[in-house]
Amino acid sequence: MLMLKHPNVKRTWPTIKMEGNKITKVLLVETDLVLAPDDPDFDEDAVNGLLSALGKYLKRAGYDGAEIIPSR
């Protein structure tokens, strides 16, 4: 099984979303990164690195999309 590997990914899990008659396979990605650009701890390079790794992974793994969720 393919796994998303990135130092700021804490866990991932698949889910399915339904919108009308359309079903999509979505990967939920939990990260320890701050995602709000106005937060002083926001690291644009780290977030862009995560997005790049996620984009490559989604193409290989057959997901329709992803949602990134900050850790609590």
C-alpha positions in Angstrom: 0.0 0.0 0.0 1.3 3.4 -0.9 1.8 5.8 2.0 2.2 9.6 2.0 5.6 10.3 3.5 6.3 13.7 4.8 7.9 14.9 8.2 4.8 17.0 9.0 2.2 14.4 8.3 1.0 12.8 11.6 -1.6 10.4 10.2 -3.8 9.9 7.1 -7.1 8.0 6.5 -9.4 7.6 3.6 -13.0 8.7 3.4 -15.7 8.9 0.8 -17.7 12.0 0.1 -21.1 12.2 -1.7 -22.3 15.2 -3.5 -25.5 14.5 -5.3 -25.0 11.4 -7.3 -21.2 11.8 -7.3 -19.0 9.8 -5.0 -15.4 10.9 -4.5 -12.5 9.2 -2.7 -10.7 11.7 -0.4 -7.6 11.4 1.7 -7.7 13.2 5.1 -4.2 14.3 6.1 -3.5 15.4 9.7 -0.5 17.7 10.0 1.4 19.5 12.8 1.9 22.6 10.5 0.1 25.9 11.1 -2.1 26.4 8.1 -3.3 30.0 8.7 -1.1 32.4 6.8 -1.7 35.2 9.3 -0.4 33.1 12.2 3.2 34.0 13.3 4.2 30.3 13.2 3.0 29.8 9.6 5.9 28.4 7.5 5.1 28.9 3.8 7.9 26.7 2.6 6.9 23.8 4.8 3.3 24.0 3.8 4.2 24.2 0.1 6.5 21.2 0.6 3.5 19.3 2.1 1.2 20.3 -0.8 3.8 19.2 -3.3 4.3 15.8 -1.7 0.5 15.4 -1.4 -0.1 16.3 -5.0 2.4 13.7 -6.2 0.9 11.1 -3.9 -2.7 11.7 -4.9 -1.8 11.1 -8.6 -0.2 7.7 -7.8 -2.7 6.5 -5.2 -5.9 7.2 -7.1 -7.6 9.6 -4.8 -10.0 12.3 -6.1 -8.8 14.9 -3.6 -7.6 15.5 -0.1 -8.3 17.6 3.0 -5.6 18.8 5.3 -6.5 19.0 9.0 -4.3 20.6 11.6 -3.4 18.5 14.7 -5.0 19.7 17.9 
